[in-house]
Amino acid sequence: MTSTTASYGQYCPISRALDVLGERWSLLILRDLLIGTTRFNDLARGLPGLSRSLLAKRLRRFERAGLIDKVGSEYLLTAAGRQLEPILFGLGEWGARWTFGEPRSEELDAGLLVWWMHSRLDTSMFPGKRQVLCVRFTDDFRRYWIVIESGVPSVCDADPGYPVDVTISSDVESLYQVWLGRIPLSHAMRTGRVEFTGPSALTRRMPSVLLLSPVAGYADPVVRAS
């Protein structure tokens, strides 16, 4: 592959890999591709600090490097791209062990958290073809609705007008820490940091509905499940 970007200039496979992967935002874009995001607008929404022009540039680079194929409006990982999964999540495991402590205030984005959550839900135990979850933060005035239509989730920041099955109430930090595995959901529920409101037949299923982050299993919990 011929590249016009700066290279480390060393004949070494690690150096060559970093020529492709070592630029800012590259690994986070690949993280989202690996967990199933395939469309440009969805990638942009999940990376709010990344400009759309830089996202397009990184995707073109991945395509030239053979990591992704663009098929219609979707970006699909190739075999080479999929082989990055154990490397990238291995980095996540290392980060959870050695760099992951209390969240900083600038890292807590309520909208981004709901966006992450919306594709990690299993509402198959709920009745009907449409399920609606409302996310209400106690320390953020915004409200979010996650609508799952025949298994396909979407996020709304305005009331979609459908009956709500379950309301999830929490402060932003607590829900982040549950989502990322630092606080067990059972503990958060028992201490009132996360609450589910709705029919009991549905609320008692919520611990199975929330699948949590793909890296939640790597975090060392602040408190142990009980």
N, C-alpha and C positions, 0 to 999 in steps of 0.2 A: 504494500500500500504506500502510495506517495502522499505525503502530508505537507501542507504549507505552514503548519503551526510549529512552534518551537519544540525541539526534541531534546531529550537528555543526552543524545549522542553517544550512548554506550551500547556496545554489542552484548546485550544481556537480556534474557527474557523478561526479567522484572522491569528493566528500563523500558523495553518495548511495550509492555502492558501499561505502564504508567503514562506513556505517550498517548494512549487511547483513553485511559480511565482516570488520570491524575488531575484533570482540570476541575475547577470549582463547580459544584452541583452535579457532576457526572454520576457519582455513586448514588446520590439520592434519586436521580431520574431512573437509574437502573433498579433501585429498590422498588419504586412504584411500578415499573414494568414487570418486575418479578412477582409482585403480589397481584397482578392481573389488570392493571390500568393500561389501556391500549389507545385511547383517543387523546388528541392534542389538548383539547379544552379540559379534559379530566386531569391530565398530567399537570397542566398549568394551575388548576384549582387546588391540587394537592401540594403545590410548591409555591406558595404565595409570595415568597421573597425573590423568585426567579422571574426575570422579564421574559415575555413571550419570544422576543427576538433571540435571546440567548438560548432558550429552550429549543427553538428551531435549529439553531446552530449546532447544539450538542446532538440532537437527533440526526442531523445530516452526517455528523462525524461518526456516530454509531453505525449508521447505514453504510457508509464507506468502509468502515472497519469490519463489516460483516456480522455485527452483533444483532441487528434488527433488519427486518424487511418492512417496507411500507406497502400494505395491501389495502387499496381503497383509502378509507379515512383512518385506518388502524395501523399501529406500529406493533409488529409481532416479533418476539424474540426468535432468533435462529438457534441452532444447536450450540453455537459458540456463546451466544448470550445467555442461554439457560445454564451453561456450565459455570457461570459466575455465581449462581445461587449459593452453593456452600461457602464460597469465598466471602460473599457479601454478608451473609448471615453469621458466618464465623467472625467477621469484624464486629457485627452487632453483639455477639456473645462476649467478645473481648471488651467492647465498650461498656456493656452492662456490668462486667466484673470490675473494671479498673477506672472508669471515668464517669459512672452514672450515679449521681447523688441527688440531692434535693433540687427540684426544678427552679430555674430563675424566672422572674416575672415576665421577661421578654420572650420566654419560650412557651408561654401559656396562651394559646390562640383557640378560643372556644369554637370558632367556625371550622378551623382546621381539624380539631379533634372530632367534631361531628362528621366531617367529611371522611376521616379515617374510619370511623366507626361504621359508616353506612354500608360498606361492602363486606363487613365482618359480622353479619347477623344471620342467624338461622331461625326464621319464623315458620318453619315447616310444621311446627306443632300448633300454630294458630289457625283458627278456622277461616274459610273464605279465600278469595284470590287477592284481596288487598289487605295489607296490614299497615297501620299508621302508628308510629312512635313519636311522641313529642318530647324534646329535650329542653328542660327548663333549668337554667343556671341561677343559683341564688345570688351570685355576685356579678352577673352580667345581664344587662337588660334585654339582650336579644333572645329570641326564641327560635328553635329549629324544629322542623318536622322531617322525619325519615319515612318515606312512603315506599312500600314494597308492593309492586304490582306483578302478580304471577311470578314472584321470585326475583324481579328486577328492581333494585333499590335506587332511589333518588333522594336528594336533599332539597328541602324548601326552606327559605328564610322568611316566608310569609305563609300564613295559614292557608293550606290547600283546600280547606272546606270539607274535608272528610272527617268522619267520626274518629276520635283517637282511641286506640286500643289500650295503650299504656303510656303514662307520662314518667319520664326519668328525671328526677330532681337531684341536683348535686351542686357543689361549688366546682369551679373549673379545675382547680388543682387536684381535688380528690378524685374526680372522674379521670383525669389524666393518669394519676398514679394507679388507679384500678386498671385502666386500659393497658398500661405498660407493665403490669405485674408487680408493682412495688407494694400495693395494698391489696390483699385478697378481698374479693367482692363480698364474701360472707362477713368479714370484719367491717367493711364499709357499711353494709346494710345494718348490722347489729348496732353500730355506733351512730347511725343516722346520717352518715356522710353521703350515702347514696340511698335514695328511696324510689320505689316503684309504686305508682298509683294507677288503679284500674281494677277490673274484675279479678278476684283472687285466682281464678282458673288460669289467667294469663300472667299475672304478676309472679306467681310462684315458678313459672317457667323461665323467667328472665335470666337467671344464672346460666341456663343452657342456650338462651338466645344470643347473649353477648359472647362472641367467640374470642374477643380481646385481640391485641396486636400479635402479629406473627413472632415478635421478639419478646413477648411477655414472659415466656418460660425461662428466659435468660436472666431476668432481674432477680436480685436478692431481696425478698420482701422485707419491708420495714417492720411488719408484724407478721406473725405466722397465722395460717388459716386454722380455724377451729370449728 
